[in-house]
Amino acid sequence: MVPLNWYLMLSAVVFMIGVFGFLTRRNIIIMFMSIELMLNAVNISLVAFSHYLQDMRGQILVIFIITVAAAEAAIGLAIIIALFRNKDTVHVDEMNEMKG
Amino acid sequence: MSNYLLIPFLPLAAFLINILFGRKYLKENSHWVSILAVAGSWIVTVATLFDVLAGRVINEDLYSWIVSGEFKVSVGFLIDQLTAVMLIVVTTCSTLIHIYSVGYMHGDKGYYRFFAYLSLFTFCMLMLVMANNFLQLYFGWEGVGLCSYFLIGYYFDKKSASDAGKKAFIVNRFGDFGFGLGIIMIFLTFGTIYYEPVFSQAKGFASQTINFLGYDVHLMTLIALLLFCGSIGKSAQMPLHVWLPDAMEGPTPVSALIHAATMVTAGVFLVARCSPIFSLSETALMIVALTGAITSLFAATIGLVQNDIKRIIAYSTISQLGYMFLAAGVGAYTAGMFHLYTHAFFKALLFLCAGSVMHAMSGELDLQKMGGLKKYMPVTYWTMLFASLSIAGVPGFAGFFSKDEILWLAYSGSSPVGKFVWVIGTVVAFLTAFYSFRLIFLTFHGKFRGTHEQEHHLHESPKAMTIPLVILCIGAVASGWVGIPHLLGGGAHFTEFLKPVLGHPEAHGTHAEEWMVMAISIIAGFSGIGLAALFYLVKTDIPVMLTQKFNAAYKILWNKYYVDELYSFIIVRPAIWTAKNILIGITDARIIEAVVNGVPKGIGEFSRILRKVQTGLLQHYAAIMALGVLIIVAMMLLR
């Protein structure tokens, strides 16, 4: 039996990988993948708590989150493709038109 | 009985229809809407008059207008004998002048606008006279002032007309300021601004005094004089008379309706309406009488030498209004109202005749360029002659009865200044007859003095104009017959009719004295006419000789006692100087502009610093967000 702490640590580690990936990489696709990592880190902790509390509601919620995430990923990728077609780059440093 | 509501609201409906649809759809047919509306009001007014004659007085609220704590006002209507007289005057004159305007304004590009404003004016005037509280009176009061401004400046592309409109409006501000304060004083004193409770309680405050600017002032005197301020402005009395002669820039029907028959008499109506307050203060009454007497003398002397046909009649109006105040000031409110009522007919008629003359003379106003018009325009001549006979106080005509009653009551009343104002009134009667007939003789008799082209163009006015002239002429002759005094075997019905509202002063005099006063005023009138005939028909070189001999006096009269120049010197120019140098130069340029420009400049500077944060780089935002989350978590852990 794997204790709850381990799952939570895994979740935290995966989440922090996502955060650092998002903050340090400049390729927008990698950043997008980092976001997905953070999302799934949260999913891990949800499932872990669900198992620990013997309550199926957490897992049901996770299924919903994954469904929504899939839709969100499709939209996100579509935006990235549109961006790439316009700017010929996926490098975020070159996308600073909103600078004040 | 509630159909009396149609009286003010029919003209309002006509105004709305004309102002909304006149420009595009009604155009040349606008007059139908307005005429039908005022004629409708007139019919309802006559029906209402019969109700009032039968003794039914209406005093009811239509709907709550303002309710704020103690302060309650409704749109309400009071129709008593006094209101009924005013209603008849207003709707009759308004209807006839609307019809006259069809001929006079024919082909004008603002045709629909003219009728819209005329209807709006009628509505406001009716609201003024039908009010049952001071605030609605004030509403009507300001409404007629506004319409007067619109209509004086009707030819707004003409500089002098738009200036005259502004002058009328601004001069009236002075008076209305006092009037407004008077209403506030009434509310503070009585706790209500409805006529009925105010007038019934007024006696209880008769001896109360109030500290005003450090002096103990009789409360009723203060209220009466503040209200009288409004009257001075609206009825063009000294020292606020300067706007009325300039108001002649407006179209002539406007001069007839607003600046002769109705609006300018609102001041007299106000004094009569507030007679329970005025009667409690001898000082206030004395000031009213003296203001009226001095104004009437002052305006009549100016009228002697002017050459502009409309301005002469305007000064005559000021003078006659002074007469009405003179009457009110000696306590003879009924006589004042009687003169108001007869004056409305003959003065409106004089103006409309002047308009008819102008029409024939292609807009010429100078008396010196007219002459001999009698044979070209007989209807205008005869109607104007009758109006002048009436104003001159020739026995049998309307003006005679009202003027005689005023003079008799001034002579015999208990007012301390009664005898003095009687003398002035008699002198003014003489002057009035003189300048009225000077106008008639110079316009209609003798040889034509204008250009050949004008002479060729001379013609009688169209039917739409002459018919109202004839109807008004009947009024100018016969309207006085309802008030024939007991002395001449009449019933003095007019006085009896108004007695329940205005009371009647006691005359302390014998029949012999009454005959004497009447004889003197008749002599004054006839000698005025005779002198005018001598000067302008028989020996036409006398006026020229007189002007040369008394050149200084003539100059003063010709320049209207330099009142305009005086005001320009002590009020207008300092005001403009202050505006230019202090308000524009210092307040506006240095203070307001500094704030107005400084605030956005400061905000701009600050935002220039602040917007450096907005780098446009996605990861900066994400880092800040992560940092924020860390801080919140840290705070929760360390708590």
Interface residues (C-beta under 8 A of the other chain):
Chain A: V19 F22 L23 T24 R26 M31 V92 D93 M95 N96 E97 M98 K99 G100
Chain B: R611 K612 V613 Q614 T615 G616 L617 L618 Q619 A622 A623 A626
